Amino acid sequence: MACYVINQNDPDARQRAVCAPRLEDYYECLHHKKEYARTLAIQDALRKAEAAHPRENAPKLGQIRSLGLLGKEEDTKAILGTS
């Protein structure tokens, strides 16, 4: 309890690093630096995995025309060559 401003009666608490974990948690909550670093590491690993194993059946640019949600089923079928 010596880490809080109200309860700073124990002067040895700061010297013993009792408050260090709470202070670190407080700064992480404010700035999210560890979360940001973790997110960058995950994104980097995902990019490396995608580059190492490219999709075999990836659609070409001509095939990506519509999702078929707005009445474009005929166009999609014509491009893909399906009936």
N, C-alpha and C positions, 0 to 999 in steps of 0.2 A: 504493500500500500504506500510505500515511501516514494513511489514513482509519480504520484499525482501531486499537483500543485498544492492541494489542500493539506496533504499529509507529508510535508517535507520536513518532518522533525528528526529524521534519521540522516545525518550528514554522511555517514559511511556507506549508505546505499548506492550513491553514485560512484564511489570509488570501487565498490565490489562489482560493478557492472550488472547490478540487479535490474536496472531499467533498460538495458540495451535491447533485449528482445521486444519489449513493448514499444520502444522508440523506433526500432526497425519496422515493426508491423504498422505503426502509425504512418511512417513515411511511405511505405508500400501502398497503404490505403489512399494516401493523398496523390501519389505520383505514378503508381502502377509500373515502375521500372522493371521489376522482375517479371511481371505479366507480359510486358511488351517484349522483353528479351526472349521469353518462352515462346511467344507467338511468332517472332521472327525465326527462331530455330525450327519450329514446326513447319512454317511455310518454306524454309530453305530445304528441309528434308523432303517435303512433298514435291518441290520442283525437281530435286535430284532424282527422286523415284520415278516421276513422270518422264524425265529425260532418259533414264536408263531403260525404261520399258514403255516405248510409245505404243499407242493403240493401233492394232492391226486393221480394224474396221472403222477408222476415223472417217467421218463424212467429209467430202470435199466441199469447197466453197459453193459450187453450183448446186449441191444437194441441200444445203442449208438455206432454204427459201422461206419456209413458214413452219409453224408448229401444227398447222391444221386446225387451229382453233377458231379462225374467223372466216370459214367458208372457202378455204384454199385447198381443199382436198384434191380437186382435179389437177391443180398445178403441181402439187406434191407427187401425185401418182404419175403425172407425165414426166417429171424430172427423174424420179426413181425408176421408172419403167415398169411399175407394177400395175396390176389391174384391180 
